[in-house]
Amino acid sequence: MIAFITELLSSGSLGHASAGLLLLIGGIVFAVCAIALSFIDLREHRLPNRVIYPWTVLTAALLVLAALLLGEPLAAVRAFAAALVWGGFFLTVRLLAPPALGMGDVKLAVVLGLYTGFLGWSTVLAAVVLSFLLGGLLAAALLVSGRGTAKTAVPFGPFLLLGTSVSLIFSGGVSLG
């Protein structure tokens, strides 16, 4: 994604450069919100709406504008579809097994689906898999070390954010043309 944004910013096309700037702003917003939410979730075991809701609206607007400037409106459609799929999957898990995920995780999945869906379904899948893998590794380490039990609550938000960050960083970007 970093190379993609760099390519857009240096493309010589006003539309592509503007889209690159919007994606760069979206990346900065992602970093700020991810850090804040990770600290809050680790400390309080919650992901506050006062951060997630404005972040979701801002992200949706930035990605729609970027998609239009790139001439790739399907990237925006895919972003919204991924947000619905990932958020819907987490909501289903929440309803079937309430202790497994909090509603903050469900809402966070929506904004993460926007970011990853914009880039493609493989980025969405990578983010979900990495998030569960990272969270599972910590849970296993807590169990093996005796510092936790099967009932130990582990905040999942930081792992969602880390897994998504890694998948976004290593994603190639939207295929143009």
ABEGO torsion letter per residue (X at the ends): XAAAAAAAAAAGBAAAAAAAAAAAAAAAAAAAAAAAAAAAAAAAGBBBAAAAAAAAAAAAAAAAAAAAAAGBAAAAAAAAAAAAAAAAAAAAAAAABAAABBAAAAAAAAAAAAAAAAAEAAAAAAAAAAAAAAAAAAAAAAAAAGABBAABBBBAAAAAAAAAAAAAAABAEBBBX
